[in-house]
Amino acid sequence: MINPSQIKKKALRKYKEFLQAAVEDKNFFPLEFAIGNTSRDYIQLRDELNQLIENSKSNIGYGYTVELATKNTRKLGKQSLPNKIGIETEIDYLRFLNRQIEFKKFQANIELIRSLVPQLEQWLLQNPIKVIDHADKWSDLLKVCRYFQNNHQPNLYLRELPIAIHTKFIEENKGILDLLLEAILPPEVIQTVDKKKKHTFEQKFSLRYEEPPVRFKVLDEQVKLKYHFPIFDLTTPLSEFEQIDLQHHNCFITENKMNFLTLPSLANSFAIWGGGYRTTMLKSVSWLSSCSIFYWGDIDIDGFKILSQFRRYFPRTVSVMMNEDTFKTFEEFSVEVKQSEPEKLSNLTEEEYYLYSFVSEQGKRLEQEHISQDFTIECLTRYLTLTNPKINYD
């Protein structure tokens, strides 16, 4: 036989349906519960029945009611047993679950939401629990909703938005705001984003955010003059770097900062500090495809992995000083690292893969910083001579 604890659990499972009925102004009661099997042991049956009645509305004044009826049982003969168990009114239901205050707040919030953002009507029906979860925030949540209804593409940082809420409110409530804005904004103004990345909320709703910086350096005075750069060494957000457009020039990407800083002057060229695996952020810079790209990384497992990964986006990338000749020249400066089985890196040349396999299996690592400046200048000049791009500065 069902007991009071089980009745409460079953009643609680119906809470969402009850709230949905309240949103639609539909009658939800009476709510009935299955009685379950009665015990064949008299003592156990008596105890179960007493517990059920002691906790019912007839005894405590609210909650579930128990309707009894005389029934013939095969083992115990005639017994007064439950014929129906249920909750008859909203008041009984809410008091039984101790949700009176919560539901009153829910009703007030439903009225507030409907009056300020009626476009959320369907969302309310589908998400009544979320109305309760954020019970004390609806005034501010709706301020944000109304702002975005009138400003589809703010292009501002979160804390710049002219909304009368505390400065961290949107940051702290991105989850619920994401759902609300999706429900009320036209689909065409919501940007498609990669949910695995950071700042998806900002990207999705056309807000500014702290972007990864790109540090680049002009290696030719004439390039600097052509583009009116005030200095040689510059740092700018990724989205702004995408707009610069240095197409058809030579682009040197270094894994490590010191090599970036000490690159020599090179005709028709500029350099980017890749910073290891951060290099992949450059995949969105479409104009790089028209550049002659040279990648200079450490001669180790990660260096070749970064090169292979980068070539997914820029297949014509040429590696510099990541060959057997360079390794043998400076092998005395290589260090021992953990040996490992080489992975299959599909974007390496045959020579690159051979060296990658060697340093993986032998546990070797040669950092860029150990390559001498004279050797570097000679190699880079030779690469440029082979590439020989023709650039018009007029």
Long-range contacts (C-beta under 8 A, 24 or more apart in sequence): 1-35, 1-36, 1-37, 1-38, 1-39, 1-45, 1-48, 1-49, 1-52, 1-82, 2-33, 2-34, 2-35, 2-36, 2-52, 2-85, 3-48, 3-51, 3-52, 4-51, 4-52, 4-55, 4-64, 7-33, 7-64, 7-85, 8-96, 8-97, 11-64, 11-87, 11-93, 11-96, 11-97, 12-97, 15-97, 15-99, 15-129, 16-128, 16-129, 18-93, 19-103, 19-106, 19-128, 19-129, 19-131, 19-132, 20-125, 20-128, 22-103, 22-106, 22-107, 22-110, 22-128, 23-110, 23-124, 23-125, 23-128, 24-125, 28-90, 28-93, 29-87, 29-88, 29-89, 29-90, 29-93, 30-86, 30-87, 30-88, 31-86, 31-87, 31-93, 32-84, 32-85, 32-86, 33-64, 33-85, 33-86, 35-82, 35-84, 35-85, 38-73, 38-81, 40-73, 40-75, 40-76, 42-76, 45-76, 45-79, 49-80, 49-81, 49-82, 52-82, 52-85, 57-92, 62-91, 62-92, 62-95, 62-96, 63-87, 63-92, 63-95, 63-96, 64-92, 64-96, 65-92, 102-132, 102-135, 105-132, 105-135, 106-131, 106-132, 106-135, 109-135, 109-138, 112-138, 112-139, 112-142, 113-138, 113-142, 116-142, 116-145, 116-146, 117-142, 117-145, 117-146, 117-149, 117-184, 119-149, 119-183, 119-184, 120-145, 120-180, 120-183, 120-184, 122-183, 123-179, 123-180, 123-183, 123-184, 127-179, 130-176, 130-179, 133-176, 134-173, 134-176, 137-173, 137-176, 140-165, 140-169, 141-173, 141-176, 141-177, 141-180, 144-169, 144-170, 144-177, 144-180, 144-181, 145-177, 145-180, 145-181, 145-184, 148-181, 148-184, 148-185, 148-205, 149-184, 149-185, 152-185, 152-186, 152-189, 152-206, 153-189, 153-206, 154-205, 154-206, 154-207, 155-206, 155-207, 155-208, 156-207, 156-208, 157-207, 157-208, 157-209, 158-202, 158-207, 158-209, 160-208, 174-201, 177-201, 178-204, 181-205, 211-237, 211-238, 211-239, 212-237, 212-238, 212-278, 212-281, 213-237, 213-238, 214-238, 214-241, 214-272, 214-281, 214-282, 215-260, 215-272, 215-273, 216-241, 216-270, 216-271, 216-272, 216-273, 217-260, 217-261, 217-263, 217-270, 217-271, 217-272, 217-273, 218-270, 219-252, 219-263, 219-264, 219-265, 219-266, 219-269, 219-270, 219-271, 220-265, 220-266, 220-267, 220-268, 220-269, 220-270, 221-265, 222-268, 222-393, 223-249, 223-268, 223-269, 223-270, 223-393, 225-393, 226-393, 238-281, 238-284, 238-285, 241-285, 242-284, 242-285, 242-286, 242-287, 245-287, 246-270, 246-287, 246-291, 247-287, 247-288, 247-290, 247-291, 248-290, 248-291, 248-389, 248-391, 249-291, 249-292, 249-389, 249-391, 250-291, 250-292, 250-294, 250-384, 250-387, 250-389, 251-288, 251-291, 251-292, 251-293, 251-294, 252-294, 252-296, 252-320, 252-380, 253-279, 253-282, 253-293, 253-294, 253-295, 253-296, 253-310, 254-296, 254-297, 254-368, 255-279, 255-296, 255-297, 255-298, 255-303, 255-306, 255-368, 256-298, 256-367, 256-368, 256-369, 258-368, 258-369, 259-296, 259-368, 259-369, 259-376, 262-373, 262-376, 263-376, 263-380, 264-373, 264-376, 264-377, 264-380, 266-380, 266-381, 266-384, 267-384, 268-384, 268-389, 268-391, 269-384, 274-306, 276-302, 276-306, 277-302, 277-306, 277-309, 279-306, 279-309, 279-310, 280-309, 280-310, 280-313, 282-310, 282-313, 283-312, 283-313, 283-314, 288-314, 289-314, 292-316, 292-318, 292-387, 292-389, 293-317, 293-318, 294-318, 294-319, 294-320, 294-380, 294-383, 295-319, 295-320, 295-322, 296-320, 296-321, 296-322, 296-368, 297-322, 297-368, 298-365, 298-366, 298-367, 298-368, 299-326, 299-327, 299-334, 299-355, 299-359, 299-364, 299-365, 299-366, 300-337, 300-359, 300-364, 300-365, 300-366, 300-367, 301-337, 301-340, 301-356, 301-359, 301-360, 301-365, 304-345, 304-348, 304-352, 304-353, 304-355, 304-356, 304-359, 305-343, 305-345, 307-347, 307-348, 307-352, 308-345, 308-346, 308-347, 308-348, 309-347, 311-347, 311-348, 312-347, 315-347, 318-383, 319-349, 319-352, 320-379, 320-380, 320-383, 321-368, 321-371, 321-375, 321-376, 321-379, 322-352, 322-355, 323-351, 323-352, 323-355, 324-351, 324-354, 324-355, 326-366, 326-371, 326-375, 326-379, 327-355, 327-359, 327-364, 327-366, 329-375, 330-366, 330-370, 330-371, 330-372, 330-375, 331-366, 333-366, 333-367, 333-370, 334-364, 334-365, 334-366, 334-370, 335-364, 335-365, 335-366, 335-367, 336-363, 336-364, 336-365, 337-363, 337-364, 337-365, 338-363, 339-363
